[in-house]
């Protein structure tokens, strides 16, 4: 299955520069938008369009810490996301369910709801996701977020069973005492994350560790591909 990186994994570049940077690594990519302003201002270059059209899986991570509701701000975000879906081969748009006040306004886009980390109060449990299943959305499973709730990773297996064929991709990173978005190959919880990757789920993998150089990016990709 396709494996690649989130553009949030490396800093100090424009989004078009990040797309070019990660074009050398894997065949999947997540375009991450930190804010509504970044989303509003992003225009893919022809080079970016060509790169992404050659990838097997491309997703968007919508801005976080925004309340998605029936309001002007949300309408502007959804309009820009729709424009990008028409320009780029987008398979899904990741949204944090704890940011959503009205799920019905998201129905026009290929939304993926992500299970949340231990700091969140919603979007974290099987009960929450059982409720979300009534909407016409698919899901993305973040393994580091699972680990924060259950280091045995049984919760990941429970989510996989609950989501069934609505599980569209995995978001994969590990942690250290200083970071909860660390490359898996050198993470303190490498064994726990690897346990789920060894299930060989038939869905793409988006790697979300933070990187400062190409060597570590390449090492992370090699590590994941040989599991």
Secondary structure, 3 states (H helix, E strand, C coil): CCEEEEHHHCCCCCHHHHHHHHCCCCCEEEEECCCHHHHHHCCCCHHHHHHHHCCCEEEEECCCCCCECCCHHHHHHHHHHHHHHHHCCCCEEEEEHHHECCHHHHCCCCEEEECCCCCCCCCCCHHHHHHHCCCCCEEEEEHHHHHHHCCCCHHHHHHHHHHHHHEEEEEECECCCCCCCECHHHCCCHHHHHHHHCCCCCCEEEECCCCCCHHHHHHHHHHHHCC
